[in-house]
């Protein structure tokens, strides 16, 4: 426009009047564009996984009901107060079906079942369930009720609950989940809230009755709003699967090349098509017409998936901005405010890419701010985006899309104040003509940009939350094997109705939720209810076919237990005595809580110590107070160490004498027969699990090394060769005490111990740069997050030294820390540390970070040429980056030696191979790894919270906790120079390459 506008003044081919007309026409068009509002399309995604147990038919989790008396009806009802505001809702089929099941009486979750029974009629198991699970509510609601706080304190003290305690607890839990507006409107609910204690079963029954009344309003409210044009209703493929993976498992690696693939075949386009068609059909059954668009489950898309959606008549999808970047376009306000499209056989699918930061502010950040401040921040951000884009694109549409359920319990007043104020301010800006809320269906006909090829990814960027880790891939493999069994049954001429039922269970097992909870990259790794539900579904597949389920489906998948300390190098004197106690210093200690609590006469194990040296693994087993290990001799006891075997697959589901899983596959067993102990000394014997049975697999070669000493305690020495373990291997193990074929006690209980043997560091040291101890405070002010996962609250980010070894074809970077723990079971052996290493060794380069995250800049005199990122999960950090913005996982591996508190990065010399004497400069940044943080850096706020660091002065604060520099004070000086929109500028530490 600008060139066209000024050309007449240069040439004037048509005379002055023509020039003036063109000029004023251009001015009019420009003014018109500037006067246009920014269109804002808001999508609230409502979803719950299926909670029905396929084997029992009973519902377990209560979360459909709890959100059904809170956000689901309220978020629709509040829009009646703001008729000019338009939004969109996505309701998944699994959620809609469960709402209907509650209203029909079919669904009664486990919490409901123990709520409708009088306290005196509850079984001991049910009473324990109430005490354990009826605190499943945000702590802010407990804090609002004095009685709830009393009950929580009583539980924490381990005191028994009376019938009145149980009744009060159940009423408060069911009552406080109801949206506070509904409580305020209902006189009886309000009276119960004010009463706070002394409830009756009749009170509880009334609360449950109100639950169903509120849930009955959900669909009618949404139907009314849809019919009057105030909302769009979307849905998803039926069971909420990751559609790109169903189409082709290669989508996992397309989303992130560092992710490992499942071993079994996965390419099921017919399943993907069934999921899309069934989602549309169920939606049509409930609402009388089909949805125009879908929220792809987890925002997951790929080119193949987009083409399938188009073929099935879906008009539009909403996904994440990261996918736009993966589609070859820059991610900025101009590109994010345009619709895009993919076509297949003449059918067009329109795509909207959400603004991740603004969406996440509502989902994660604004709950910690006053509502007025949060809303004004949001509106100001929208107006700033409008200022940037509206001249270039007067029809700009900005997409905000997020979970509409889980954020609100973290907000004050249940988020009601925030949401009302948000809609009020949007209405005010709409009246001014600056912003305009729209439904997606209103903007489908706007000009859209054709995408040559849609990138593969989802709302987290890649598919790492659902695939890539061993537990996740094993789940996919189990699903694939079960599906193969159904196909084989059908192809062999089996009963079509049986095959159809079995296939229906396969579809249910394809839900993304099962895979979300596997692995170590969630807040609750391998969440037991979801693990059990998934395995129950697959067992039901085999049972429907008339087959015995494979043993693997009885193996619980549990994260490692968190011992006190990390298994380290020790060299104890083995004699069955704890003398001196220091000989086990450096070992990890795991107390057996049941044994400590002395709950039953079978709780004999008090705790286990675990350590190693270069040739052996050492275990020490302590018995309960007042009992010596020698008290077990001659009484039929055997002590077993069950473990995984590195490199092996399969394994037993249960230890001999029990039907309780230890939380991992049992592939080898080291057995000490306590009746065979002579003079305080015994010889453990190895067994291996082969073809469904334990077979003797011991070797005379390590006979002298295998020893156990029994006295006050049991001390065992197991050579690495006995365990078939080598440096760098990780084993999972548990100790089991068995007597005459019956398991008496286990330690840990249902969670394994993890033991990582250090890698051997090979190569000649070429460089060592020390860093001061105790400077893990960034600019000098930073403090640790408060959650116990960050214990011991010091040393985890304290870099002590960087060494570089010449290992032939690779350089081995060794980063030593003061402390290293792995509470979340990261596959590389460390959970907390995030390393960003920038190297300057040639001309050119960049002075900004590879990705927005660290909030620092680099010395203009030393632009970087190579970027290394290392974290405990490959999807968060196992990358080599280049100044042109490209990166690769090729030529880099990340590991650790937890016992030596070292992060180890091996880099192929094809990326970096300086000549002797060449000047090389290092920027080495240490952050706190956060899977949801900007470029996986943990945020820093003014005050530390459970999951954020504290000590920042403003939003420009660097997210760097430690920085490599040998002299004290230099780091603090560099990192403290931020503010006013400026980031701290780092200078590198430079050396002449040896």
Secondary structure, 3 states (H helix, E strand, C coil): CHHHHHHHHHHCCCCHHHHHHHHHHHHHHHHHHHHCCEEEEEEEEECCCCCECCCCCCECCCHHHHHHCCHHHHHHHHHHHCCCCCEEEEECHHHHHHHHHHHHCCCCCHHHHHHCCCHHHCCHHHHHHHHHHCCCCCHHHHHCCHHHHHHHHHHHCCCCCCHHHHHHHHHHHHHHCCCHHHHHHCHHHHHHHHHCCCCCHHHHHHHHHHHHHHHCCHHHHHHHHHHCCCEEEEECCCCCECHHHHHCCHHHHHHCCCCCCCCCCCCCHHHHHHHHHHHHHHHHHHHCCCCCEEECHHHCECHHHHHHHHHCCCCEEEEEHHHHHHCCCCCCHHHHCCEEEEEECCEEEEEEEECHHHHHHHHHHHHHCCHHHHHHHHHHHHHHHHHHHCCCCCCCEEEEEEECCCCHHHCHHHHHHHHHHHHHHHHHHHHHCCEEECCHHHHCCCCEEECCCCCCECCCCCCCCCCCCHHHHHHHHHHHHHHHHHHHHHHCCCCHHHHHHHHHHHHHHCEHHHHHCCCCCCCCCCCHHHHHHHHHHHHHHHHHCCCCCCHHHHCCCCCCCCCECCCCECCCCCCCCCCCHHHHCCCEEEECHHHHHCCCCCCCEEEEEEEECCCEEEEEEEECCCCCHHHHCCCCEEEEEEECCCCCCCCECCCCCCCCCCCCCECEEEEEEHHHCECCEECCEEEEEECCEEEECCCHHHCCCCEEEECCCEEEEEECCCCCCCCCCEEEEEEEEEECCEEEEEECCCCCEEEECCCCCCCEEEEEEECCCCCCCCCCCCECCCCHHHCCCCCCCCEEEEEEEECCCEEEEEEEECCCCCCCCCCCCCCCEEEEEEEECCCCCECECCCCCCCEEECHHHCECEEEEECCCCCCCEEEECCCCCEECCCEEEEEEHHHCEEEEEEECCCCCCCCCCEEEEEEEEEEECCCCHHHECCEECCCCCCCEECCCCCCCCCCCEECCCCCCHHHHHHCCCECCECEEECCEEEECC
